[in-house]
Amino acid sequence: MSAPAEVRAFVALELDERLRESIGDLQKQLRPRLAGIRLVRPEGIHLTLRFLGPTSPSQVEKLGPLLAEAASSCPPADARVAGLGTFPDRGRPRVLWLGLEVEASTLELQRACERAVRSVGFEREERPFTAHLTLGRWRGPAPRPDLPAVDLGAVRLERLVLFRSDLRPDGAVYTSMAGFALGR
């Protein structure tokens, strides 16, 4: 019998339904301005704290208690959801993002998640963490869009999740493998 296959995984904070609905409305408003973009389904939008990529079953098992400890050490927090931008900052845009202003406790949670994933064998993330929500991706060359000012208000961040990501032709499907309430 062969060992279970690796899964594509990431660690993220869930968003509430109200914010996802507001994001869906925003995407509908933006679509006519954004030639060639593939928008992320609102139900798949989350605040990624650490993308893992290929993850073994043993890493998933070891991560659970470490992420639970990190989540319990971080109180629920508010984040302001405002501002649109693209990655990279210059040249051809590839990602459309919605900004988040997060509290210091959320940044510490991200660092705790980074320590946890490194302790189970993942390499250090080279890029600095930038709190954002990915709204869409361009596949080919596209002009830099003229983006409006956006402020969707505050959202409460209360749950850390280890997600599995299955890539499909119509977009990625995310499944929770483990979830942890923030604080106690």
C-alpha positions in Angstrom: 0.0 0.0 0.0 1.4 3.4 -1.0 1.7 6.4 1.4 -1.0 9.1 1.1 -0.2 11.8 -1.4 0.9 15.3 -0.6 -1.7 18.0 -0.7 -1.4 21.7 -1.7 -2.0 23.7 1.5 -1.9 27.1 3.1 -2.7 28.7 6.5 -5.3 31.6 6.5 -7.7 33.6 8.5 -11.4 33.2 7.4 -13.6 36.1 6.5 -17.2 36.5 7.5 -20.1 36.2 5.0 -20.9 39.9 5.1 -17.5 40.8 3.9 -17.5 38.1 1.2 -20.8 39.5 -0.1 -19.4 43.1 -0.2 -16.3 41.7 -2.1 -18.6 40.0 -4.6 -20.4 43.3 -5.2 -17.1 45.1 -5.6 -15.9 42.6 -8.1 -19.1 43.1 -10.2 -18.4 46.8 -10.2 -14.7 46.4 -11.1 -15.1 43.7 -13.8 -15.8 46.2 -16.7 -12.5 48.0 -15.9 -10.3 44.9 -15.8 -9.7 43.4 -19.2 -8.4 39.8 -19.1 -8.7 39.2 -15.3 -9.9 36.0 -13.8 -11.7 37.0 -10.5 -11.5 34.8 -7.4 -14.9 33.5 -6.3 -15.9 35.5 -3.2 -16.4 32.3 -1.1 -12.7 31.5 -1.8 -11.3 34.8 -0.5 -9.3 34.7 2.8 -6.3 36.3 4.4 -3.4 34.0 3.7 -0.8 34.0 6.4 1.4 31.4 4.9 1.3 29.5 1.6 2.8 26.0 2.0 2.5 24.3 -1.4 3.0 20.6 -1.4 2.5 19.3 2.1 2.8 15.7 3.4 0.3 14.0 5.6 2.8 13.9 8.5 3.4 17.7 8.1 -0.4 18.3 8.3 -0.6 16.1 11.4 2.3 17.9 13.1 1.1 21.4 12.2 -2.3 20.9 13.8 -1.2 21.3 17.5 1.3 24.1 16.6 -1.4 26.1 14.8 -3.9 25.5 17.6 -1.3 26.9 20.1 -0.7 30.0 17.8 -4.4 30.6 17.4 -5.1 30.3 21.2 -2.4 32.9 21.9 -3.9 35.5 19.6 -7.1 37.3 20.5 -9.8 37.9 17.8 -8.9 41.1 16.1 -10.4 43.7 13.8 -8.9 44.6 10.4 -9.8 47.5 8.1 -10.6 46.4 4.6 -9.6 49.3 2.2 -7.5 50.1 -0.8 -7.0 48.4 -4.1 -3.7 47.6 -5.8 -1.7 45.2 -8.0 1.3 43.0 -7.7 3.9 43.6 -8.8 4.0 47.3 -8.1 5.6 48.0 -11.5 5.3 46.5 -15.0 2.6 44.1 -16.0 0.0 43.5 -13.3 -0.5 39.9 -12.3 -2.6 40.1 -9.1 -5.4 42.5 -8.1 -5.6 42.9 -4.3 -7.8 44.5 -1.7 -5.8 45.8 1.3 -6.1 45.1 5.0 -4.9 47.1 7.9 -4.3 44.5 10.6 -3.6 44.8 14.3 -0.2 44.0 15.8 -1.7 40.7 17.3 -2.5 39.5 13.8 1.0 40.2 12.6 2.3 38.2 15.6 0.0 35.4 14.6 1.4 35.4 11.1 5.0 35.2 12.6 3.8 32.3 14.9 2.5 30.5 11.9 5.8 31.0 10.0 7.7 29.5 13.0 5.3 26.6 13.1 5.6 25.7 9.4 9.4 26.0 9.5 9.5 23.7 12.5 7.8 20.9 10.4 10.2 21.3 7.5 9.2 24.2 5.3 11.7 26.7 4.1 11.6 30.2 5.3 9.3 32.5 3.3 11.6 35.0 1.6 8.9 37.6 0.8 7.8 39.9 3.6 4.2 39.4 4.7 1.7 41.9 3.2 -1.8 41.6 4.5 -4.1 41.5 1.4 -7.0 39.7 -0.1 -6.5 38.4 -3.7 -9.4 39.5 -5.8 -8.2 38.2 -9.2 -5.3 37.3 -11.5 -4.3 38.2 -15.0 -3.1 35.4 -17.2 -1.7 37.5 -20.0 -0.4 41.0 -20.6 -2.8 43.7 -19.4 -2.7 47.4 -19.0 -2.4 48.8 -15.5 -5.9 49.5 -14.4 -7.2 52.8 -13.0 -8.5 51.7 -9.6 -11.1 53.5 -7.5 -10.8 54.3 -3.9 -12.4 51.4 -1.9 -13.2 51.1 1.8 -15.3 48.2 2.9 -15.0 48.9 6.6 -13.9 46.6 9.4 -14.0 42.8 9.6 -13.5 40.7 12.7 -10.9 38.0 12.4 -11.7 35.0 14.6 -10.7 31.8 13.0 -7.4 30.3 11.7 -7.7 27.5 9.2 -5.3 25.1 7.6 -6.7 24.8 4.0 -6.3 22.2 1.3 -6.2 23.7 -2.2 -7.3 21.7 -5.2 -6.7 23.3 -8.5 -9.5 22.9 -11.1 -10.1 24.4 -14.5 -12.8 26.7 -13.2 -10.6 27.9 -10.2 -9.2 26.5 -7.0 -11.4 24.8 -4.4 -10.4 25.2 -0.8 -11.3 22.7 1.9 -10.7 23.2 5.6 -8.4 20.4 7.0 -8.3 22.0 10.5 -9.7 25.1 12.1 -8.9 27.0 15.3 -10.7 29.8 17.1 -8.5 32.7 18.0 -8.1 33.3 21.7 -9.9 31.4 24.5 
